[in-house]
Amino acid sequence: MPTPEFVLALREKIGTDLLWLTGVTAVVLRDEEVLIVRRADNARLTPVTGIVDPGEEPAAAAEREVLEEAGVVAEAEALVWVHTLPPMQYDNGDRAQYLDIVFRCRYVSGEPHPADGENTEALWRRLDDLGDLSEGMRERILQAAAGRDVARFER
């Protein structure tokens, strides 16, 4: 589902006003590869991203989004970056700003495929072949691959 129900409910009350949201970026690594998706809304290549549901743990949101969007089971193993994105405006006029929480995730199982309609492609890409991703997305991936963690998760 592209827009979570709780966001749609908030939009009914606030219209297109700036909405502060918490998002996750899941950088799923498998050997020297990273899981990449091509977004259906703008055709950009990115790691899996999504919005944290109310009351949901961010690491669980990252794992959920990977399964929902790419059909891959992954386990969040480290928090690698927390940053605020600049305010943005969607084509419909809605404005949002995101706190982005980036997790390095370990591949567990599954073959990537566009699982929920949010993406047109899901594939593994070599870490040395990220040239067509935006600078911000490359930076998230390289930060995760470098192993400079903010926090590690023990299970």
matplotlib code that plots the C-alpha trace (Angstrom):
import matplotlib.pyplot as plt

x = [0.0, 1.7, 0.2, -0.5, -4.1, -3.0, -1.4, -4.6, -6.6, -4.2, -4.5, -8.3, -7.7, -4.7, -5.0, -1.7, 0.1, 3.6, 3.4, 6.4, 6.9, 9.3, 10.7, 13.1, 15.7, 16.5, 19.9, 19.8, 23.3, 24.1, 27.9, 29.0, 25.4, 22.7, 18.9, 17.6, 14.1, 12.8, 10.0, 6.8, 6.0, 9.2, 11.2, 14.2, 16.4, 16.6, 17.1, 13.7, 12.2, 8.9, 7.0, 7.0, 3.5, 2.3, 3.7, 5.9, 9.6, 11.7, 13.8, 10.6, 9.3, 12.5, 12.1, 8.4, 8.9, 11.6, 9.2, 6.2, 8.0, 10.5, 9.4, 12.7, 13.2, 15.8, 16.9, 17.9, 21.3, 22.5, 21.4, 23.8, 22.4, 19.7, 19.1, 16.4, 15.5, 14.5, 10.8, 9.2, 6.1, 4.3, 2.5, -0.9, 0.3, 0.9, 4.0, 6.0, 9.4, 11.0, 13.2, 15.0, 16.4, 18.8, 19.3, 21.8, 19.9, 21.2, 19.6, 17.9, 15.9, 13.7, 14.2, 13.6, 10.5, 8.1, 5.8, 3.2, 2.9, 5.1, 8.0, 8.4, 11.7, 13.5, 17.0, 20.5, 23.1, 26.9, 28.1, 30.6, 27.8, 25.7, 26.3, 22.7, 21.4, 21.0, 23.9, 21.7, 20.8, 24.4, 25.5, 23.1, 24.2, 27.9, 27.4, 25.7, 28.3, 31.2, 30.1, 30.3, 27.3, 25.4, 24.0, 24.0, 21.1, 21.7, 19.1]
y = [0.0, 3.3, 5.6, 4.1, 4.4, 6.5, 9.1, 9.3, 9.8, 12.6, 14.2, 14.4, 16.6, 18.7, 18.8, 19.4, 21.0, 19.8, 16.4, 15.1, 11.4, 8.7, 6.7, 3.8, 2.8, -0.9, -1.6, -5.3, -6.8, -10.2, -10.7, -7.9, -7.1, -4.8, -5.1, -2.4, -1.5, 0.7, 2.9, 2.8, 6.5, 8.1, 5.2, 5.9, 3.1, 3.0, 0.6, -0.4, 2.6, 3.0, 4.7, 3.5, 2.7, 4.2, 2.2, 0.1, -0.4, 1.1, -2.1, -4.1, -1.6, -2.0, -5.8, -5.5, -3.1, -5.4, -8.4, -6.3, -4.5, -7.1, -10.5, -10.9, -11.9, -9.8, -9.1, -5.7, -6.0, -2.5, 1.1, 2.9, 6.5, 8.8, 12.0, 14.5, 14.9, 18.3, 19.1, 17.7, 18.2, 15.4, 15.8, 16.0, 19.0, 17.1, 18.2, 16.0, 15.9, 12.7, 11.5, 8.7, 5.8, 3.7, 0.0, -2.5, -5.7, -9.2, -11.2, -14.3, -15.7, -15.1, -14.0, -10.3, -9.3, -6.3, -7.8, -5.0, -2.6, 0.1, -1.0, -2.1, -4.0, -5.6, -6.9, -7.5, -4.9, -5.1, -2.6, -1.3, -0.6, 2.1, 5.0, 5.4, 5.9, 9.3, 10.6, 10.3, 6.7, 5.8, 7.4, 5.3, 2.1, 2.9, 3.9, 0.5, -1.5, 0.3, -1.2, 2.1, 1.4, 3.7, 0.6, -3.2, -5.5, -8.8, -11.5]
z = [0.0, -1.1, 1.6, 5.1, 6.4, 9.4, 7.0, 4.9, 8.2, 9.2, 5.7, 6.1, 9.1, 8.0, 4.3, 2.5, 5.5, 6.4, 8.1, 10.1, 9.6, 10.6, 7.8, 7.5, 4.9, 4.8, 3.3, 2.7, 2.1, 0.7, 0.3, -2.1, -3.2, -2.0, -2.5, -4.8, -6.0, -8.7, -7.4, -9.3, -8.5, -9.9, -11.4, -9.1, -7.9, -4.1, -1.2, 0.3, 2.2, 4.1, 6.8, 10.4, 11.6, 14.9, 17.8, 15.5, 16.3, 13.5, 13.0, 12.7, 10.1, 8.1, 8.1, 7.2, 4.4, 2.8, 2.9, 1.7, -1.2, -2.4, -1.1, 0.8, 4.4, 6.1, 9.6, 10.9, 12.5, 13.0, 13.1, 10.8, 10.4, 11.6, 9.7, 8.7, 5.1, 3.7, 3.4, 0.2, -1.8, -3.6, -6.9, -5.2, -3.1, 0.2, 2.1, 4.3, 6.1, 7.2, 10.0, 8.1, 10.2, 8.2, 9.1, 7.7, 7.2, 6.8, 3.9, 5.2, 2.3, -0.8, -4.3, -4.9, -6.9, -6.9, -4.3, -3.6, -6.5, -5.0, -7.2, -10.8, -10.1, -7.2, -7.8, -6.3, -7.3, -6.8, -4.2, -6.8, -9.3, -7.7, -10.1, -11.2, -7.7, -6.2, -4.0, -0.9, -1.6, -2.4, 0.8, 2.9, 1.2, 1.6, 5.2, 5.9, 4.0, 5.8, 9.1, 11.0, 13.2, 15.6, 17.4, 16.8, 17.6, 19.4, 19.0]

ax = plt.figure().add_subplot(projection="3d")
ax.plot(x, y, z, "-o")
ax.set_aspect("equal")
plt.show()
